[in-house]
Amino acid sequence: MEQINNYISQHKDRFISELIELLKLPSISADSAFSHDVLETAKMVQQSLINAGCDQTEICETKGYPVVYAEKMVDPNLPTILVYGHYDVQPPDPINLWDSPPFEPVIKKTELHPDGAIFARGACDDKGQMYMHVKAVEFMIKNNQLPCNVKFMIEGEEEVGSDSLADFLHDNKEKLSNDIILISDTGMIANDVPSITTGLRGLSYVEVEVTGPNRDLHSGIYGGAVPNPINVLAKMIASLHDNDHHITVPHFYDKVVVVSKAEREEMAKAPFNLEEYKKALDIGDVMGEKGFTTSERYSIRPTLDVNGIWGGYTGEGAKTVIASKAYAKISMRLVPHQDPDEITDLFSKHFESIAPKGVKVKVTPHHGGLPYVTNMDSIGYKAAAKAYETTFGRTPIPERTGGSIPIVALFEQVLGSKTILMGFGLDSDAIHSPNEHFGVWNYLKGIETIPYFYKYYTELYS
């Protein structure tokens, strides 16, 4: 512990400045206007892995953005850890809600981050957390402390559904062979309450289009006589939940695993203050499915949410128009045994069936992924728990999270590998939102903790 702490103390400023340079690149995979920046980010990630001491690095082309691969093989008889992360980021919109430009990183002190937090798009999701692994491996290689083999697979399409990753996995199964996959793309409960993510929800993401008249119409001449797609869409969306906030899509819950009372009681031991939760979000009250607590609603229950809705005139001033079309983007978070393709099909059929005769409906699937649950009896989980105990001084709490990392289930299907999720961000870090940030303390704590996972995993493996 003293050796790694000394190394972090000696190189702290460099670790932070390197991350800041990485965060300056707007690697927005969802917008083709930034394709050059995405590719430049891949090159920067590759160079960082070379500098860390990896023996082999390459930028692997895919049908989309490339995967950065690297490895440091110590001994074929030792276990191999495959580190996964992503270098692409979410769009920063709405820009006007950022306190500082999203790609001009700044360090500011906050109540939760008295040592300062780095504010920038991608700071926590996932450049900051991915880069912890690069620096942790740098420490182990430079100080002859790497106890096993390590491989890196850092992709550039996670924020748009990892469309190219399945083919990459199938085409490179031997290259990517490993004993366990390590990911930091999740969070923990608090800086003094470490936790390990043991479950991820799956995802079904669709876009819906409602078409009424064949052109935009004058609302005075036609208003009240023809179907208004925006009004119709709003009513259709409102019908997707009943008064108990239960999703009304037929058969949506057929395969939902009911979590046992004992497990729910164990989950309830995690610290959670409802009043602080509401205060932090500036809301008067919570809302969700009847019969479940707030923490259960965002972790072990499926959801359906509108992520965006638009149509008609939204510019400055007034334009009295009945729009020809209205649109919405809808995501459904899924729990174990729910299949994203099946849920997408159920939703599409239901949404089309509830449309009035005066409009036409089109449902376009985007991307999805299966849910995932970690076995807490595995040596991977035990090694992660022991690593947290070493650096935090307390046993981490197992926690299911509401987020989705679709490729985790894919890793198990294609590579036959289990995944350990060691996140160091906080719920308050505003990932996917304006003013995303990552605590300097959290960043350095991750660099300190990760080498212990390598140490304990190797010991338990043998």
Sequence and secondary structure as in RCSB ss.txt:
>XXXX:A:sequence
MEQINNYISQHKDRFISELIELLKLPSISADSAFSHDVLETAKMVQQSLINAGCDQTEICETKGYPVVYAEKMVD
PNLPTILVYGHYDVQPPDPINLWDSPPFEPVIKKTELHPDGAIFARGACDDKGQMYMHVKAVEFMIKNNQLPCNV
KFMIEGEEEVGSDSLADFLHDNKEKLSNDIILISDTGMIANDVPSITTGLRGLSYVEVEVTGPNRDLHSGIYGGA
VPNPINVLAKMIASLHDNDHHITVPHFYDKVVVVSKAEREEMAKAPFNLEEYKKALDIGDVMGEKGFTTSERYSI
RPTLDVNGIWGGYTGEGAKTVIASKAYAKISMRLVPHQDPDEITDLFSKHFESIAPKGVKVKVTPHHGGLPYVTN
MDSIGYKAAAKAYETTFGRTPIPERTGGSIPIVALFEQVLGSKTILMGFGLDSDAIHSPNEHFGVWNYLKGIETI
PYFYKYYTELYS
>XXXX:A:secstr
 HHHHHHHHHHHHHHHHHHHHHHTS  BTT GGGHHHHHHHHHHHHHHHHHHT SEEEEE  SSS EEEEEE S 
TTS EEEEEEE  B     GGG SS TTS EEE  SS TT EEESTTTTTTHHHHHHHHHHHHHHHHTT   SEE
EEEEES GGGT TTHHHHHHHTTTTT  SEEEE  SB SBTTB EEEEEE EEEEEEEEEE SSS EEHHHHTTT
S  HHHHHHHHHHTTB TT  B STTTTTT     HHHHHHHTTS   HHHHHHHHT SS    TTS HHHHTTT
S EEEEEEEEES  SSS   EE SEEEEEEEEEE TT  HHHHHHHHHHHHHHTS TTSEEEEEEEEEE  EE  
TTSHHHHHHHHHHHHHHSS  EEEE S   THHHHHHHHH   EEE   B GGG TTSTT EEEHHHHHHHHHHH
HHHHHHHHHHH 
